[in-house]
Amino acid sequence: MVTEKATRTIDSYVVGADGIPGTPTVSTSAGATPFGFAFDPSGHLLVSEAAGSASSYNVRADGVHLITGPVSTNGQAAPCWLVTTTDGRYAYTANAGSGTLSGFSVAADGSLALLNPSGISAALGAGSHPLDEAVSGNGNFLYDLADGQHGITGFSIGADGSLTQVGFNGGLPAGTVGLIAS
């Protein structure tokens, strides 16, 4: 899968037995500026849209097919990154422009619903510029790389999808990108 921000498309590639990707199938994104994405355990594609939303899709040989979206983050700016919990029940966008994370419930059919009407599941603060996200291997914690704070913020994930900050570790150099957890 590849998201194309400028063309508002999502490209699907079938990889052959030789490991070489075939010709892409190009599908229109439900929301403007598709950016980050993840698959839930059932194979649904969940996409953050930097224009202020997230959408979910079924993936088939003929491209992606909309399940829900665009689901607004209710004014939370630039939801550019998205991660899902290991059990697939929740997804979170990192909203770089507003310094927040938005949480979504993910139904068994892949449909999305915003967890909080405000769109805010966690507030990292003005200028925090949250970027990459990762969920721990046991599914209990979410980590966010806050570029503006030069550090990583950790959150515990509640049974209801709520986020509670458990710590912050700073001191990263400016411009640090990329985050993974195990």
C-alpha positions as CSV (number, residue, x, y, z in Angstrom):
1,M,0.0,0.0,0.0
2,V,1.1,3.5,-0.8
3,T,-0.7,6.7,0.1
4,E,-0.3,9.7,-2.3
5,K,-1.0,12.9,-0.4
6,A,-1.1,15.2,-3.5
7,T,-3.3,13.0,-5.7
8,R,-5.6,11.8,-2.9
9,T,-5.1,8.2,-3.8
10,I,-4.2,4.9,-2.2
11,D,-2.1,2.5,-4.4
12,S,-2.4,-1.3,-3.8
13,Y,0.3,-3.6,-5.1
14,V,0.1,-7.4,-5.4
15,V,3.5,-8.9,-4.8
16,G,4.3,-11.9,-6.9
17,A,5.9,-15.2,-5.8
18,D,9.2,-13.7,-7.0
19,G,8.8,-10.8,-4.5
20,I,8.3,-8.2,-7.2
21,P,5.4,-5.8,-6.8
22,G,3.0,-5.8,-9.8
23,T,1.3,-2.8,-11.3
24,P,-0.6,-0.7,-8.7
25,T,-4.3,-0.5,-8.5
26,V,-5.1,3.1,-7.8
27,S,-8.1,4.0,-5.6
28,T,-9.5,7.3,-4.5
29,S,-9.1,8.1,-0.8
30,A,-12.3,9.0,1.1
31,G,-10.6,11.9,2.8
32,A,-8.2,14.5,1.6
33,T,-4.4,14.1,2.1
34,P,-4.1,10.4,2.9
35,F,-1.0,9.9,5.0
36,G,-0.2,7.2,7.6
37,F,-1.9,3.8,7.7
38,A,-2.0,0.5,9.4
39,F,-3.7,-2.8,9.1
40,D,-5.9,-4.2,11.9
41,P,-5.6,-7.9,12.7
42,S,-8.5,-8.6,10.4
43,G,-6.7,-7.0,7.4
44,H,-8.8,-3.8,7.2
45,L,-6.7,-0.8,6.1
46,L,-7.0,2.2,8.4
47,V,-5.7,5.5,7.0
48,S,-5.1,8.9,8.7
49,E,-5.9,11.9,6.5
50,A,-3.8,15.0,7.2
51,A,-6.7,17.2,6.3
52,G,-8.4,16.2,9.6
53,S,-9.9,12.7,9.5
54,A,-9.4,8.9,9.3
55,S,-11.0,6.2,7.1
56,S,-11.2,2.5,6.9
57,Y,-11.2,0.2,3.9
58,N,-11.5,-3.4,2.8
59,V,-8.6,-4.5,0.6
60,R,-9.3,-6.6,-2.4
61,A,-7.5,-7.4,-5.7
62,D,-9.4,-4.6,-7.4
63,G,-8.2,-1.9,-4.9
64,V,-9.5,-0.6,-1.6
65,H,-13.2,-0.2,-0.8
66,L,-14.5,2.2,1.8
67,I,-16.0,0.9,5.1
68,T,-16.2,4.2,7.0
69,G,-14.9,7.7,6.5
70,P,-13.8,10.2,6.5
71,V,-14.4,10.3,10.2
72,S,-13.4,13.8,11.5
73,T,-11.0,14.4,14.3
74,N,-13.1,17.4,15.2
75,G,-10.6,20.1,14.5
76,Q,-7.5,18.2,15.6
77,A,-5.0,19.4,13.0
78,A,-2.8,17.3,10.8
79,P,-3.6,13.7,11.8
80,C,-0.6,12.4,9.8
81,W,0.3,9.1,11.6
82,L,-1.9,6.2,12.6
83,V,-1.4,3.1,14.7
84,T,-3.7,0.2,15.9
85,T,-3.7,-1.7,19.1
86,T,-2.5,-5.3,18.9
87,D,-6.1,-6.6,19.4
88,G,-7.4,-4.3,16.7
89,R,-10.0,-2.7,18.9
90,Y,-8.6,0.9,18.8
91,A,-6.6,3.1,16.5
92,Y,-4.9,6.4,17.2
93,T,-3.8,9.3,15.1
94,A,-0.9,11.6,16.0
95,N,-2.2,15.2,15.2
96,A,1.0,17.1,14.5
97,G,-0.7,20.4,14.1
98,S,-2.6,20.5,17.3
99,G,-0.3,18.5,19.7
100,T,-2.9,15.8,20.4
101,L,-3.7,12.2,19.8
102,S,-7.2,11.1,18.6
103,G,-8.6,7.7,19.4
104,F,-11.0,5.6,17.4
105,S,-12.8,2.4,18.2
106,V,-12.5,-0.2,15.4
107,A,-15.5,-2.5,15.1
108,A,-15.2,-6.1,13.9
109,D,-16.2,-5.0,10.4
110,G,-13.5,-2.3,10.4
111,S,-15.7,0.7,10.9
112,L,-14.3,3.6,12.9
113,A,-15.9,5.8,15.5
114,L,-14.2,8.7,17.4
115,L,-13.7,7.8,21.1
116,N,-14.2,11.3,22.4
117,P,-16.4,14.0,20.9
118,S,-13.7,16.6,21.3
119,G,-11.3,14.4,19.1
120,I,-8.8,14.5,21.9
121,S,-7.7,11.3,23.6
122,A,-4.4,12.8,24.8
123,A,-3.0,16.3,24.8
124,L,0.8,16.6,24.5
125,G,0.8,20.4,24.6
126,A,1.3,23.3,22.2
127,G,4.4,22.9,20.0
128,S,4.8,19.2,20.8
129,H,4.4,18.2,17.2
130,P,3.5,14.5,17.8
131,L,4.8,12.3,14.9
132,D,5.4,8.6,14.8
133,E,3.5,6.2,17.1
134,A,4.0,2.6,18.2
135,V,2.1,0.2,20.4
136,S,4.0,-2.2,22.7
137,G,4.0,-5.9,21.8
138,N,1.7,-6.7,24.7
139,G,-0.7,-4.0,23.6
140,N,-0.8,-2.2,26.9
141,F,1.2,0.9,25.9
142,L,1.3,3.5,23.2
143,Y,4.4,5.6,22.5
144,D,4.6,8.8,20.6
145,L,7.6,10.6,19.2
146,A,7.0,14.3,20.0
147,D,9.4,16.1,17.7
148,G,8.7,19.5,19.2
149,Q,9.6,18.2,22.7
150,H,12.5,16.1,21.4
151,G,11.3,13.1,23.3
152,I,9.0,10.1,23.6
153,T,5.8,10.1,25.6
154,G,4.3,6.9,26.9
155,F,0.7,6.2,27.5
156,S,-1.1,3.2,29.1
157,I,-4.1,2.1,27.0
158,G,-7.2,1.5,29.0
159,A,-9.8,-1.2,28.4
160,D,-12.0,1.4,26.9
161,G,-9.3,2.8,24.6
162,S,-8.5,5.8,26.9
163,L,-4.9,7.0,27.1
164,T,-3.2,7.9,30.4
165,Q,0.3,9.4,30.2
166,V,2.8,7.3,32.2
167,G,6.0,9.0,31.3
168,F,8.1,11.2,29.1
169,N,11.8,10.8,28.1
170,G,13.4,13.7,26.4
171,G,16.8,14.6,25.1
172,L,16.5,13.4,21.5
173,P,18.2,15.5,18.9
174,A,16.0,17.8,16.8
175,G,14.7,16.2,13.6
176,T,14.5,12.7,15.1
177,V,12.1,10.5,13.1
178,G,10.9,6.9,13.3
179,L,9.6,4.8,16.2
180,I,9.0,1.1,16.8
181,A,8.2,-0.8,20.0
182,S,8.3,-4.5,20.8
